[in-house]
Amino acid sequence: EDQVTQSPEALRLQEGESSSLNCSYTVSGLRGLFWYRQDPGKGPEFLFTLYSAGEEKEKERLKATLTKKESFLHITAPKPEDSATYLCAVQAWDDKIIFGKGTRLHILP
Amino acid sequence: GAVVSQHPSWVICKSGTSVKIECRSLDFQATTMFWYRQFPKQSLMLMATSNEGSKATYEQGVEKDKFLINHASLTLSTLTVTSAHPEDSSFYICSAIFRSLSGNTIYFGEGSWLTVV
């Protein structure tokens, strides 16, 4: 069964305290793994797409990596404005998108 | 860049009436769009997959006669909540697949808040 599991469910960090969010997945034929940021009451904002194991992408304080079983979203020296829910999703061979439940990140000033 | 737009952003309707939400892909054609529902502090729940020119594929437990989906063009999918009830109040989000030679990306609309009174 295709499945996406994100951990931790919630994470509180001090400003400047780097950490990583995990996204473990099992899917039949991975076409892509996506990371999104979602603020309350808004639609998810696209961050990254990763297509193959070993791939890495960076954007400002965020860096996403991918292996055959999981993806990490590394946050370096986070700021309060990085507080949001981060969603991971995978696209299976049949185009179906499976979402994780998200990690609620709270950065304390 | 590729953008997905939803309209309206929020709507209030009376119980028993129908309401339509539009999802448009801007600057790209989307043969496949998705409709989600999200309750507060919960993740996205896929309701249906909308394919241009064919019937939508609904997830288990989603009433196809209540949530009518039409994908009549390559840039527009609509979700109509028929005979709305207060329990249908929720945040509805659409997404579209942007296909390019380098791979696929899923873009989301801004979401539509539906309140049924």
Contacts between the chains, C-beta under 8 A, distances in Angstrom:
chain1	res1	chain2	res2	distance
A	31	B	103	7.8
A	31	B	104	6.3
A	32	B	103	6.0
A	32	B	104	5.5
A	32	B	105	7.6
A	34	B	105	7.4
A	34	B	106	5.7
A	36	B	108	7.2
A	41	B	91	7.3
A	41	B	111	7.4
A	41	B	113	7.5
A	42	B	110	6.4
A	42	B	111	6.2
A	43	B	6	7.3
A	43	B	93	5.1
A	43	B	108	4.2
A	43	B	109	5.3
A	43	B	110	4.7
A	43	B	111	4.2
A	44	B	44	7.5
A	44	B	93	7.4
A	44	B	95	7.9
A	44	B	108	4.6
A	45	B	108	7.5
A	46	B	105	6.6
A	46	B	106	7.3
A	46	B	107	5.8
A	46	B	108	7.2
A	49	B	103	6.3
A	49	B	104	7.4
A	49	B	105	5.2
A	51	B	103	5.2
A	87	B	43	7.0
A	87	B	44	7.3
A	89	B	106	7.0
A	91	B	104	6.4
A	91	B	106	7.0
A	95	B	32	5.8
A	95	B	49	7.4
A	95	B	97	6.8
A	96	B	49	7.2
A	97	B	34	6.3
A	97	B	46	7.0
A	97	B	95	7.4
A	97	B	106	6.1
A	99	B	43	5.6
A	99	B	44	5.1
A	99	B	46	7.6
A	100	B	43	7.0
A	101	B	42	7.6
A	101	B	43	4.3
A	102	B	43	5.3
A	104	B	41	8.0
